[in-house]
Amino acid sequence: MLLAGAVGAVDATGAAAGVAGLAAAGFAAAGLAAAGFAAGFAAAGLAAGFAAAGLAAGLAAGFAAAVLATGLAAGLAAGLAAAGLAAGLAAGFAAAVLAAGLAAGFAAAGLAAGLAAGFAAAGLAAGLAAGFAAAVLAAGLAAGFAAAVLATGLAAGFAAAVLAAGLAAGFAAAGLAAGLAAGFAAAVLAAGLAAGFAAAVLAAGLAAGFAAAVLAAGLAAGFAAAVLAAGFAAALTGALAATALLAGFFAELAATTFAGVRAPSTLATASFTRPTPWASFRLS
């Protein structure tokens, strides 16, 4: 019975070692695949930084990374399940050996077999823990690198969007400046037209005022000429009247003298009134 137990323990130990070897090979292959995938992501990230299609490549690479991580998790879960079964079998075998050793009076052979089985289980658990830690580390690195690639692609896309927005804003500012320049030109033209119209109105007003002044001067000159003509006519009329008076006086004087009348007595006593068209004289 002890020999059969020992053979079974050896078989279980071999199976556990095989499973551990397979798990180690699987983890190594996963590490190589993660390294190759990381290199592929690095190349894809560089390409995405220089081309607009980099963002799509980054998203596809992230999806592939997620699929790979899912496959690795499934494989790891299967490995852990197999490792747990082997550990359970080894633990059961160790318990059976321990019970047999205790039943045999704590024989040295049973105690040594139990101790060997415990050390084997502990080594297997330590190997599994190390492999799991390496797989988790590789998965974390791959996920971080994929996130970095995705962030780089998003940053490049955002930079392109910001550049496009800046160009659009620049074009809008240029259009606004052109519109303001056109409005300013129109305002200057309108101001020029208004100034020209005001100058034309002022010139027309000055011309009208000058014409009125010339008309007033002409009227004043005509009035002055009429007054002068009236004065001349009045003076001429007065001169003609005086001449007629003098002519009448001298005619009377001559008639009196040549008629034989003494001039002193006649002149002293006589009086006459001679009607004239302009005046009357009385001498005494």
KAQUILIN-V929884 format. One record per residue. N is the residue number from 1. RES is the residue in three letters. PHI is phi in radians with two decimals (* if undefined). OMEGA is omega as a letter, one per 20 degrees, with the letter a starting at -180 (999 if undefined). Layout:
N & RES & PHI & OMEGA
N & RES & PHI & OMEGA
This chain:
1 & MET & * & r
2 & LEU & -1.16 & r
3 & LEU & -1.14 & r
4 & ALA & -1.11 & r
5 & GLY & -1.11 & a
6 & ALA & -1.15 & r
7 & VAL & -1.09 & r
8 & GLY & -1.09 & r
9 & ALA & -1.12 & r
10 & VAL & -1.10 & r
11 & ASP & -1.07 & r
12 & ALA & -1.12 & r
13 & THR & -1.11 & r
14 & GLY & -1.11 & r
15 & ALA & -1.10 & r
16 & ALA & -1.11 & r
17 & ALA & -1.13 & r
18 & GLY & -1.10 & r
19 & VAL & -1.11 & r
20 & ALA & -1.10 & r
21 & GLY & -1.11 & r
22 & LEU & -1.06 & r
23 & ALA & -1.11 & r
24 & ALA & -1.09 & r
25 & ALA & -1.11 & r
26 & GLY & -1.09 & r
27 & PHE & -1.13 & r
28 & ALA & -1.10 & r
29 & ALA & -1.07 & r
30 & ALA & -1.12 & r
31 & GLY & -1.11 & r
32 & LEU & -1.09 & r
33 & ALA & -1.09 & r
34 & ALA & -1.11 & r
35 & ALA & -1.13 & r
36 & GLY & -1.09 & r
37 & PHE & -1.15 & r
38 & ALA & -1.11 & r
39 & ALA & -1.10 & r
40 & GLY & -1.05 & r
41 & PHE & -1.16 & r
42 & ALA & -1.09 & r
43 & ALA & -1.08 & r
44 & ALA & -1.12 & r
45 & GLY & -1.11 & r
46 & LEU & -1.09 & r
47 & ALA & -1.10 & r
48 & ALA & -1.17 & r
49 & GLY & -1.19 & a
50 & PHE & -1.79 & a
51 & ALA & -2.27 & r
52 & ALA & -1.23 & r
53 & ALA & -1.39 & a
54 & GLY & -1.12 & r
55 & LEU & -1.09 & r
56 & ALA & -1.13 & r
57 & ALA & -1.12 & r
58 & GLY & -1.10 & r
59 & LEU & -1.12 & r
60 & ALA & -1.12 & r
61 & ALA & -1.14 & r
62 & GLY & -1.09 & r
63 & PHE & -1.15 & r
64 & ALA & -1.11 & r
65 & ALA & -1.11 & r
66 & ALA & -1.10 & r
67 & VAL & -1.09 & a
68 & LEU & -1.12 & r
69 & ALA & -1.09 & r
70 & THR & -1.12 & r
71 & GLY & -1.11 & r
72 & LEU & -1.13 & r
73 & ALA & -1.11 & r
74 & ALA & -1.12 & r
75 & GLY & -1.11 & r
76 & LEU & -1.14 & r
77 & ALA & -1.10 & r
78 & ALA & -1.11 & r
79 & GLY & -1.09 & r
80 & LEU & -1.12 & r
81 & ALA & -1.12 & r
82 & ALA & -1.12 & r
83 & ALA & -1.12 & r
84 & GLY & -1.09 & r
85 & LEU & -1.10 & r
86 & ALA & -1.12 & r
87 & ALA & -1.10 & r
88 & GLY & -1.07 & r
89 & LEU & -1.09 & a
90 & ALA & -1.13 & r
91 & ALA & -1.10 & r
92 & GLY & -1.07 & r
93 & PHE & -1.15 & r
94 & ALA & -1.10 & r
95 & ALA & -1.11 & r
96 & ALA & -1.12 & r
97 & VAL & -1.13 & r
98 & LEU & -1.08 & r
99 & ALA & -1.10 & r
100 & ALA & -1.14 & r
101 & GLY & -1.14 & r
102 & LEU & -1.15 & r
103 & ALA & -1.16 & a
104 & ALA & -1.40 & r
105 & GLY & 1.57 & a
106 & PHE & 0.98 & a
107 & ALA & -1.19 & a
108 & ALA & -1.17 & a
109 & ALA & -1.16 & r
110 & GLY & -1.14 & r
111 & LEU & -1.14 & r
112 & ALA & -1.12 & r
113 & ALA & -1.11 & r
114 & GLY & -1.12 & r
115 & LEU & -1.13 & r
116 & ALA & -1.13 & r
117 & ALA & -1.11 & r
118 & GLY & -1.14 & r
119 & PHE & -1.14 & r
120 & ALA & -1.12 & r
121 & ALA & -1.10 & r
122 & ALA & -1.13 & r
123 & GLY & -1.12 & r
124 & LEU & -1.09 & r
125 & ALA & -1.11 & r
126 & ALA & -1.14 & r
127 & GLY & -1.11 & r
128 & LEU & -1.08 & r
129 & ALA & -1.10 & r
130 & ALA & -1.14 & r
131 & GLY & -1.09 & r
132 & PHE & -1.11 & r
133 & ALA & -1.09 & r
134 & ALA & -1.12 & r
135 & ALA & -1.12 & r
136 & VAL & -1.11 & r
137 & LEU & -1.11 & r
138 & ALA & -1.08 & r
139 & ALA & -1.11 & r
140 & GLY & -1.11 & r
141 & LEU & -1.09 & r
142 & ALA & -1.09 & r
143 & ALA & -1.13 & r
144 & GLY & -1.11 & r
145 & PHE & -1.14 & r
146 & ALA & -1.10 & r
147 & ALA & -1.12 & r
148 & ALA & -1.12 & r
149 & VAL & -1.08 & r
150 & LEU & -1.09 & r
151 & ALA & -1.11 & r
152 & THR & -1.10 & r
153 & GLY & -1.07 & r
154 & LEU & -1.14 & r
155 & ALA & -1.10 & r
156 & ALA & -1.09 & r
157 & GLY & -1.11 & r
158 & PHE & -1.15 & r
159 & ALA & -1.08 & r
160 & ALA & -1.11 & r
161 & ALA & -1.14 & r
162 & VAL & -1.11 & r
163 & LEU & -1.08 & r
164 & ALA & -1.09 & r
165 & ALA & -1.12 & r
166 & GLY & -1.09 & r
167 & LEU & -1.09 & r
168 & ALA & -1.08 & r
169 & ALA & -1.11 & r
170 & GLY & -1.10 & r
171 & PHE & -1.09 & r
172 & ALA & -1.11 & r
173 & ALA & -1.11 & r
174 & ALA & -1.10 & r
175 & GLY & -1.08 & r
176 & LEU & -1.11 & r
177 & ALA & -1.09 & r
178 & ALA & -1.09 & r
179 & GLY & -1.11 & r
180 & LEU & -1.11 & r
181 & ALA & -1.09 & r
182 & ALA & -1.10 & r
183 & GLY & -1.10 & r
184 & PHE & -1.13 & r
185 & ALA & -1.07 & r
186 & ALA & -1.09 & r
187 & ALA & -1.12 & r
188 & VAL & -1.11 & r
189 & LEU & -1.09 & r
190 & ALA & -1.10 & r
191 & ALA & -1.10 & r
192 & GLY & -1.09 & r
193 & LEU & -1.11 & r
194 & ALA & -1.12 & r
195 & ALA & -1.12 & r
196 & GLY & -1.10 & r
197 & PHE & -1.13 & r
198 & ALA & -1.11 & r
199 & ALA & -1.11 & r
200 & ALA & -1.09 & r
201 & VAL & -1.10 & r
202 & LEU & -1.10 & r
203 & ALA & -1.09 & r
204 & ALA & -1.09 & r
205 & GLY & -1.09 & r
206 & LEU & -1.10 & r
207 & ALA & -1.09 & r
208 & ALA & -1.12 & r
209 & GLY & -1.11 & r
210 & PHE & -1.11 & r
211 & ALA & -1.08 & r
212 & ALA & -1.13 & r
213 & ALA & -1.12 & r
214 & VAL & -1.07 & r
215 & LEU & -1.09 & r
216 & ALA & -1.10 & r
217 & ALA & -1.10 & r
218 & GLY & -1.07 & r
219 & LEU & -1.12 & r
220 & ALA & -1.11 & r
221 & ALA & -1.12 & r
222 & GLY & -1.09 & r
223 & PHE & -1.12 & r
224 & ALA & -1.09 & r
225 & ALA & -1.10 & r
226 & ALA & -1.12 & r
227 & VAL & -1.11 & r
228 & LEU & -1.10 & r
229 & ALA & -1.10 & r
230 & ALA & -1.11 & r
231 & GLY & -1.11 & r
232 & PHE & -1.04 & a
233 & ALA & -1.10 & r
234 & ALA & -1.11 & r
235 & ALA & -1.12 & r
236 & LEU & -1.11 & r
237 & THR & -1.12 & r
238 & GLY & -1.10 & a
239 & ALA & -1.11 & r
240 & LEU & -1.11 & r
241 & ALA & -1.14 & r
242 & ALA & -1.12 & r
243 & THR & -1.10 & r
244 & ALA & -1.09 & r
245 & LEU & -1.12 & r
246 & LEU & -1.12 & r
247 & ALA & -1.10 & r
248 & GLY & -1.12 & a
249 & PHE & -1.11 & a
250 & PHE & -1.16 & r
251 & ALA & -1.14 & r
252 & GLU & -1.13 & a
253 & LEU & -1.13 & a
254 & ALA & -1.20 & r
255 & ALA & -1.11 & a
256 & THR & -1.20 & a
257 & THR & -1.16 & a
258 & PHE & -1.38 & r
259 & ALA & -1.52 & r
260 & GLY & 1.54 & r
261 & VAL & -1.55 & a
262 & ARG & -1.19 & a
263 & ALA & -1.21 & a
264 & PRO & -1.18 & a
265 & SER & -1.18 & r
266 & THR & -1.14 & a
267 & LEU & -1.25 & a
268 & ALA & -1.44 & a
269 & THR & -1.88 & a
270 & ALA & -1.40 & r
271 & SER & -2.48 & r
272 & PHE & -2.52 & r
273 & THR & -2.26 & a
274 & ARG & -2.04 & r
275 & PRO & -1.24 & r
276 & THR & -2.20 & r
277 & PRO & -1.17 & a
278 & TRP & -2.04 & a
279 & ALA & -2.69 & r
280 & SER & -2.21 & a
281 & PHE & -2.08 & r
282 & ARG & -2.37 & r
283 & LEU & -2.00 & r
284 & SER & -2.54 & 999
